[in-house]
Amino acid sequence: MSSTHGHSGAIPNELGIQLRAWRDTRGKSQLDLSLDTGISQRQISFIESGRSTPGRHNLLHLADALDVPFRERNTLLLAAGYAPIYAEGGIDDVEMKGVTDALRRMLVQHEPFPAVVMDRYWNVVMTNDATQRFFNSFIDMAAREKPRNLLHLIFDPAGLRPFIPNWEETAKSLMARVFRESVGRVIDKRTKALIDALLAYPDVDSAWKVSTTADSTPVIPLSFIKDGQVLSFFSLVTTVGTAQTITTQELRIECMFPLDGATEVEYAKLMNQAGMR
């Protein structure tokens, strides 16, 4: 018995358009998707052309094979006439307590070095104490509106930008990261709006928005200059494994480490000075 129900005519509907777009994004043919899912190529063709609508189980099976993020899976479900199944809550919701407790432990364990938790759009949702003290050594973080966005903080001439010695190189690398680390490797409307806002800053080249997919350095360098002394760091990015909600899937934990012994020594001095203020 088929899991689809037919429709007369063959006008692509919203579901068909979305499914085709995801297939194109992943570089898969209908045959590839059929082999991945066990759903016939003919059936996939009917879905994309608007001639049939898949059952919810098959739709989720297709979404899984296409690595569609949870937020966009809800959109697919709605387009097919089904209720969304992936919840999206706030970081402080009761249901998130287990995750947030674990994240707080991670942040504390990373002391005395900076660590932040960001959402899909680079908004900082949690930090450890070292992050606050370190960034406050350069600018008054209390004067920045919340939610504080790490990319705006680095691109803004009134933010950390003057304290980054190789700012243009760093900015290009960060723009590439926006593409590389976007959830499901997809640039949605809010991410595009973020990119456009970054491009609006002075001396930002529109060519930087081109994805640099070849840039896959395992560690991410970032340098700051304070009182003539360059502090060099690298950061590692972690995601929440086996995420069950939109919120947890979109969280990223970024932990900074000194890149060399000289930075570690100067960083300790800087943090001691910050602690005495």
C-alpha positions in Angstrom: 0.0 0.0 0.0 1.5 3.3 -1.0 2.3 6.0 1.6 1.3 8.7 -0.8 -2.1 10.0 -1.9 -2.5 11.4 -5.4 -3.5 14.7 -6.7 -4.8 15.5 -10.2 -2.6 17.7 -12.3 1.2 18.1 -12.0 1.8 21.7 -10.8 4.7 21.8 -8.3 3.4 22.8 -4.8 5.4 24.3 -2.0 6.5 20.9 -0.7 7.7 19.8 -4.1 9.6 23.0 -4.6 11.3 22.7 -1.2 12.2 19.1 -1.6 13.7 19.7 -5.0 15.7 22.7 -3.5 17.1 20.5 -0.8 18.0 17.8 -3.3 19.8 20.3 -5.4 21.6 21.8 -2.4 22.9 18.3 -1.5 23.8 17.5 -5.1 21.6 14.4 -5.3 19.6 13.2 -8.2 16.2 11.6 -7.7 17.8 8.2 -8.2 20.4 9.0 -5.5 17.7 9.9 -3.1 15.7 6.8 -4.0 18.7 4.6 -3.3 19.4 6.3 0.0 15.8 6.0 1.2 14.2 3.0 -0.5 11.5 5.3 -1.8 11.0 4.8 -5.5 12.3 7.4 -7.9 8.8 7.6 -9.5 7.3 8.5 -6.1 9.9 11.2 -5.5 9.2 12.6 -8.9 5.5 12.7 -8.1 6.1 14.5 -4.8 8.3 17.1 -6.5 5.9 17.7 -9.3 2.9 18.1 -6.9 1.2 14.9 -8.1 1.3 13.3 -4.6 2.0 14.1 -1.0 4.1 11.6 1.1 3.1 10.2 4.4 4.7 11.9 7.3 7.1 8.9 8.0 8.4 9.0 4.4 8.7 12.7 4.4 10.9 12.6 7.5 12.9 9.7 5.9 13.6 11.9 2.9 14.5 14.9 5.2 16.9 12.7 7.1 18.6 11.4 3.9 19.0 15.1 2.8 20.3 16.2 6.2 17.6 18.8 6.6 18.0 20.7 9.9 15.1 20.5 12.4 13.9 24.0 11.8 13.6 23.4 8.1 12.0 19.9 8.7 9.2 21.7 10.4 8.8 23.8 7.3 8.6 20.7 5.1 6.0 19.2 7.4 3.8 22.3 7.3 4.1 22.4 3.5 2.8 18.8 3.4 -0.1 19.6 5.7 1.4 18.1 8.9 2.0 19.6 12.3 5.6 20.5 13.2 7.2 17.9 15.5 10.5 19.7 16.5 10.2 22.0 19.4 11.9 25.3 19.7 12.3 26.8 23.2 14.4 29.3 25.0 17.8 28.4 26.5 16.3 29.0 30.0 13.3 26.7 29.5 12.8 23.9 32.0 13.1 21.4 29.2 16.5 22.7 28.5 17.9 22.4 32.0 19.8 19.2 31.4 21.5 20.7 28.4 22.2 24.1 30.0 23.6 22.6 33.2 26.0 20.5 31.0 27.0 23.6 29.0 27.6 25.6 32.2 29.9 22.9 33.5 31.8 22.9 30.2 32.3 26.7 30.4 33.5 26.6 34.0 35.9 23.8 33.2 37.5 25.9 30.5 38.5 28.6 32.9 40.8 30.6 32.9 40.3 30.8 29.2 37.3 32.3 27.3 34.4 30.1 26.2 31.0 31.0 24.8 27.8 29.3 23.7 26.2 30.8 20.6 23.0 30.2 18.7 22.7 29.6 14.9 23.1 33.3 14.2 26.2 33.9 16.4 24.3 35.5 19.2 26.1 34.8 22.5 23.7 33.0 24.9 26.1 31.9 27.6 29.7 32.7 28.6 32.2 31.9 31.3 33.7 34.5 33.6 36.9 34.6 31.7 35.1 35.7 28.6 33.6 38.7 30.3 36.9 39.8 31.9 38.9 39.3 28.7 36.6 41.2 26.4 36.1 44.0 29.0 39.9 44.5 28.8 39.3 45.9 25.3 35.8 47.5 25.3 33.0 48.1 27.7 30.8 45.0 27.1 28.0 46.5 29.2 27.5 49.2 26.6 26.8 46.6 23.9 23.1 45.7 23.3 21.9 42.2 24.0 21.9 39.7 22.6 25.6 40.3 21.9 26.6 39.0 18.5 30.1 37.7 18.2 30.4 38.6 14.5 29.1 42.2 15.0 31.5 42.5 17.9 34.5 41.7 15.6 33.3 43.6 12.5 32.2 46.8 14.3 34.9 49.5 14.3 33.5 50.5 17.7 33.9 46.9 18.9 36.9 44.6 18.9 37.9 45.4 15.4 40.6 48.0 16.3 42.3 45.4 18.6 42.6 42.7 15.9 46.0 43.1 14.2 45.1 41.1 11.1 41.5 42.1 11.0 40.9 41.8 7.2 42.2 38.2 7.2 40.2 37.4 10.3 37.0 38.9 8.8 37.4 36.9 5.6 37.9 33.8 7.6 34.8 34.4 9.7 32.7 35.1 6.7 33.8 31.7 5.3 32.9 30.2 8.6 29.3 31.6 8.4 28.9 29.5 5.3 30.8 26.4 6.5 29.2 26.2 9.9 25.7 27.3 9.1 23.2 24.6 10.2 22.9 22.0 7.5 25.2 24.1 5.4 22.3 26.2 4.4 22.0 30.0 4.4 18.5 30.9 5.5 16.9 34.3 5.5 18.2 35.3 8.9 21.7 34.2 8.1 21.6 36.2 4.9 20.4 39.2 6.8 23.3 38.8 9.2 25.7 38.6 6.2 24.2 41.7 4.7 24.6 43.6 8.0 28.2 42.6 8.2 28.8 43.7 4.6 27.4 47.1 5.6 30.4 47.9 7.9 33.2 50.1 6.5 35.9 48.5 4.4 34.1 45.1 4.1 34.4 43.7 0.6 31.2 42.1 -0.8 33.4 39.4 -2.4 33.9 38.0 1.1 30.4 36.6 1.2 31.5 34.0 -1.3 31.8 30.7 0.5 35.4 29.5 0.9 34.7 25.8 1.2 38.4 24.9 0.8 39.1 26.6 4.1 38.8 23.7 6.4 41.5 24.4 9.0 41.0 22.2 12.0 41.9 25.1 14.4 40.6 28.6 14.0 43.2 31.4 14.7 42.3 34.7 16.3 44.7 37.4 17.5 44.3 40.5 19.6 46.7 43.3 20.5 46.8 45.0 23.9 49.4 47.6 24.9 51.5 46.6 21.9 51.5 43.0 22.8 49.9 40.5 20.4 47.9 37.7 22.0 47.4 34.7 19.6 44.7 32.2 20.2 43.0 29.3 18.4 39.5 28.1 19.0 37.7 24.8 18.8 34.0 24.6 18.0 31.7 21.9 19.5 28.1 21.1 18.9 25.5 19.3 21.0 25.4 15.6 20.0 22.1 13.8 19.4 20.1 17.0 19.5 16.4 16.5 19.9 15.2 20.1 19.6 15.8 23.0 17.3 17.4 25.0 20.1 20.0 22.3 21.0 20.8 21.5 17.3 21.6 25.1 16.6 23.9 25.7 19.7 27.7 25.9 19.3 30.3 26.0 22.0 33.5 27.9 21.1 36.5 27.5 23.4 39.6 29.7 23.0 43.1 28.5 23.8 46.5 30.3 23.8 48.4 29.5 20.6 51.8 29.8 22.2 53.6 30.1 25.5 54.2 33.8 25.2 50.4 34.4 24.8 49.7 32.2 27.8 52.1 34.3 29.9 50.7 37.7 28.7 47.1 36.5 29.0 47.7 35.5 32.6 49.0 39.1 33.3 46.1 40.6 31.5 43.5 38.6 33.5 45.3 39.4 36.8 45.0 43.1 35.9 41.3 42.7 35.0 40.7 40.9 38.3 42.1 43.8 40.3 39.8 46.4 38.7 
